[in-house]
Amino acid sequence: MPGEALCHFRVYRGHSRAGRPASLVYVGVAEGLLYIAPFVDQCFFEFSSVEREGTLEWNQLEIFIKRNRTTMCVLMAPEEVVHLCQQQGDVVGVSRIHQKVDVSAGWEHVLSQISHRESKRRIQAVRQGFDFDVSLEDQDFFAFYRSMHVPTMSARYGSFARSVPEDAAYLDLFKRGVLFRVHLNDEWVAGSVSQIDKTVRTLNARLIGVKGGAAVCRENGAQNFVYHAILEWASNQPFIDSVDFQGCEPFLSKGTFQYKKRFGAQAFVPDNAFGQWRILIRTPTLCASTRQFLINNPLIGLDAEGRLQAQYFYDANHKIRSDISFVSKGIHSHVSLNLDQWHD
């Protein structure tokens, strides 16, 4: 079991997207309360509320899961813990993926890897008057963080907004990297703070924001142009080989995953704590609520050789969601699993 850190849990109750009363429990590492739990809650429920939350000792984990027999249970824990807990019918996946773009061959090569849709958007943005520069000035960082990044996170995530505190963002990210400033006809409308790790020749794209968090700056392409600016600049730096667009939850239905792969990004398991953790989804009974969740949210896991693999689900009444594409650099294969035979 993990060291002295406590195991966390949160119990949700509400109406599932299948229109049924349902319950969900998240249990595991604290980071899952920020990432996995809110995403699964959003995908599983039409509306819900937190019934209770707290902590327990890791050696109480299996007893806790047995006593809290909810409609669905999600565990996020070190791989060895998940392996010990796993039962027939459990679904196991990685806890998080990152997406990176190889920029070592230069800008023209990067452009050739971008999807046709994104290439057109970039051309249109330049015609509209978008351009960018980079800044190392402290006053620009604080202006970006306070008037762009914080309002954008609030507008997008509300009470679930999460970010790096200002002091840490300044010292650990900005002072070890650069600020990208996107302009529209000479007006600064969007930006990003990116950290540069020269030891691994990687630019880590970390904080993003648009002026005042305004929806118009996302709709008019300002936020999208940030990604193009980062790639163009990084591909012209001799000390950078890749751009890491950071992480997202390991579900193909996650919009961030589908969006970033348009830039030619490769999915991979990060070399940090998330890379050592796995998620386990347990559905004591395959009711309408759990079937709908599994079918509509294909999960990224690992095949027998440890390569990323997309896991799709179907049953007699529902085909696999082939419209939710797994096709991406880094995802080696996919499997289709019949829920009608899942607990046999």
N, C-alpha and C positions, 0 to 999 in steps of 0.2 A: 504494500500500500504506500501512497505518497507519504512525505515527511509529516511534520507537525501541523501544516496548514489544514484548516477545517474544510469539510465538504459542505457545499452550499445547496440549498433547494428553494424552489418556488413553485407553488401550486396555483394553476389557473382553472377557472370554471366559467362556462358560458355556453353559447350556441355555436356549433361548428358550421363550417361552410356547406355542410350537407344538410343543414337545417335541423340538427338534432342537439339535445342537451349533451354536453360533453365536458370532460376534464382532462387536464394535461399537467404533468409534473416534469420540471427540469431539475436534475440533480447532478452535481459534479463540481468542477473547478469554478472559481469565482468569475473568471473571464467569460464563461458561458452565459452568465446573467446579462452581459453587455452585448453579446453577439448572437449566439444560437437561440437562446430563449425568446427574445423579442421577435426574431424572424419566424420561428416556428409558430409562435402565438399568432402572428399576423396571418400566416398561411393556413393555419388550422381552424381558427375561429372567425366567425362573422363579427361577433362582439364577445368580449370576455372581461373578467376582472381578476385581480390577484387575490386569492383566498387567504393565503398565508405564505410566509417565507422565513427562512432561518438557516441554521447550520447544524451539522452533526459530525461525529467522528467518522473517519473513513472506514473503520472496522464495523460500523453500524450500517453501511451502505446497503448490503443485500437485504437486511431485515427491514430497512426503511422502504425499499422498493416493493417488497412483498406486502407490507402493511398499507402502502399507498397505491392501491390497485386502480389507477386512473385509466381513462380511455386510451391514453397514450403516455408513454414515459420516454424521456430523452435524457440520456446520460452522456456527459462529456468528461473524460478522464484520461489519465495516462494509458497507453496501449495495453500494458500488462493488466491493469484493472479491468478494462473492457473485456479483455480475453477471459479473465476469471469469471466475469459476470455473464458472458454471452450464452444464450440458450437457443435451441432450435426456433426458427421463426424471427429472431432478432435481425435487424438491418444494421450493418456497420459501415461507417464511412470515415473519411478524414475529417478533421475538425475545422480546417480552413485551407484555402488555397491562395496563392499569390499568382499574379500574372505579370510577366516581364517581356520586354521587347528587346531583341538584339539590335544594337545600333552600331556595332563594330565595323560594319562594311560601308558606313556612310549614309547620307541622307537619301540619295537616289535609291539605294537598296531598300531603306525603310519605306519609302513611298511605294515601292513595288509590292510590298507585303500588306499594305493597308487595303481594306476592302474597297470595292468600287464606290459604295455608298459614302464612305468616309472621305475618299479622294474628292468626290464631287462636293461634299460639304466644305472641305478645306478651300477648294477653288472658289466656291461661292462666298465664303467668309472673307477671303482676300479681296474679292471684288467689292464686297460691302464696305471695306475700309478697315478690316481687322489687321493688326500687326502686334508685335510684342517686343519687349526688351527685358533685360535682367538687371536687378539692383542688389547691391550689397549695403545699402544705406539703412541704418537703424530706424529712422523715422518712417521709411517706406514699409518696413516690416510691421511696425506697430499700427500704422494706418491700415494695412492689409488685414492684420489679425482682428482688429477691433471693428472695422467698418465693412469687411467683406466676409472673412472666415466665420466669425461667431454668428453674425446674422444669417448666413447661409445654412449653417448647421441647425440653427433654431428653426428656420423656415422649412427645412427638409424633414427634420426628425422630431421637432417639438420637445416633449419631455424626455424622449429617448436620445436626444442629441448627446454625442460623445466626442471628445477631442483631447488634444494635448494641452495642458495648462499653459498660459502665456509665457511664463518664465522658462519652462522646459522647452517650449517651441522656439523661443529666442535663442537659448544657449545650445540645445542639442540638435536643432534642425537648421535654423537660419544661419547661425554663426559657423556651421559646418557645411553650408550649402549656398543656395541662391534663392532669390525671390523672382519669379516670373511675373511680369506685368503685361496683361493683355489690354490693348487700346482699341477703341472704335472711333475712327476719325479724331484721333488725338485725345480722346477722353479715356482715362483709366477705368475699365469696367469689370475686370476679373483678374485673378492671379492664383499663384500657387507657391508655397514654400517647399523646396525639395532639398533633401540632405544628400551630400555626396560622400560616399564611402570609397576612398581611393584604394584601400587595401584590397577590395574585390572589384574595383573599377565599375561601380554601380551608382547610378543616381536613384535615390528613393523618393518617389513623388508622394509627398505626405499630406500637406494641407491645401485645400482648395477653397475658393470663395468667389462670389460675385458681388458687385456693388450693392450694399444694403440688403443682400440676400434676395433681391428682387427677382420675381419670376420672369420678368421680361428679359433679364440678362441670361437666363437659361434658355428661354425660348428663341432668342435671336441669334444663338450660336456662340455667345461669349464664353460660356463655360466649356463648351465642346472645343473651342479653339485653344484652350489652355493645354489640352493633351497634345495637339499638333505642335504647339510652341515648344513644349518640353522635349518632344521627340526630335524636332528640327535642331534645337540648340545642342542637345546631348550628342546627336549623331555627328556633330562638327567638333567635338572635344576629343583630343587624342588620349585623354586619361579616363574616358568612359566607354565601356563596352556594352552596357545594358541599362535599361530603365525599368525599375521595379514599380509597377503601378499598384503595389500593395495588395491587401487581402480582401477576401469576401467569404461569406458563408458557402459551404460546399454543395449547394443545390443549383441545378441547371436553371431553375425558375428565378434565380437571383438576377435582377436586371443589371447589376454591376458586372457580373460575369459575362453576360451576353453582349454588353456594350464594349467592354475593354478588349474582347477578342477581335473586334473589328479593326484594331490597330496592329494586327499581326502578333498579338501577345501569346506567349506560351504559358500554360497553366503548370504550376509546380507546387509541391509541398514545401513550405518555408522551413529554413534551417533555424528554428527557434522552438520555444515551448509548444507552440501550436502544432509543430511538426511531430512532436512526441505524443500528442493527444489524439484520441479518436472519439467519434460520437456513436452511440448505440441507440437505436430506436426500437422500443418494444411495444407491441400492440397485443394485449392479452386476448382480445377478440377482434377479428377483422370485420368490424361494423362499417356502416356507410361512411362514418366520419373519418376513420383511419384509412379506409380504402381510397377515399377521395384525396386525402393528403398525400399518400404515397404515390398515387398515379400522377397527380398534378405537380409533384415536386421531386423529380428524379434526383438521386443522391450520387455524389462523386465518391467513389471508394478506391480500393486498390485491388488489382488482380493478383494471381498467385506469384507473379514475379515482382510485385511491388510497384507496378506502373499504374497510373491513374486510369480508372475505368468508370464509365457512367452506368448507373443502375436504374433501369426503367421498370415500371410495374404495370400490370394489366390484369383484367379478370374477364369473365364471360360477357360482361356487359360494357366493358370499357377497354378500348385499344390503348396501346402505349401512346404517350404524348410525343409523337414524332415531330410535332411542330415546335417542341422545345429542343433545339438542336444541341447535341453534344460536340459537334465538330469543332475542334480547336487544337492548335498545337499543344502538345503535352498530354492530351487525353488519348490514350492508346487504343481503347476499344469500348464497346458497350455490351451490356447483357440485358435481356428482357425476361422478367421473372413473373410467373403466373401466381397471383395471390390466391387463386382457388386451390392451389396445391401447397401453399406456403407453410401451413401448420401441420401438414401430413407427416 
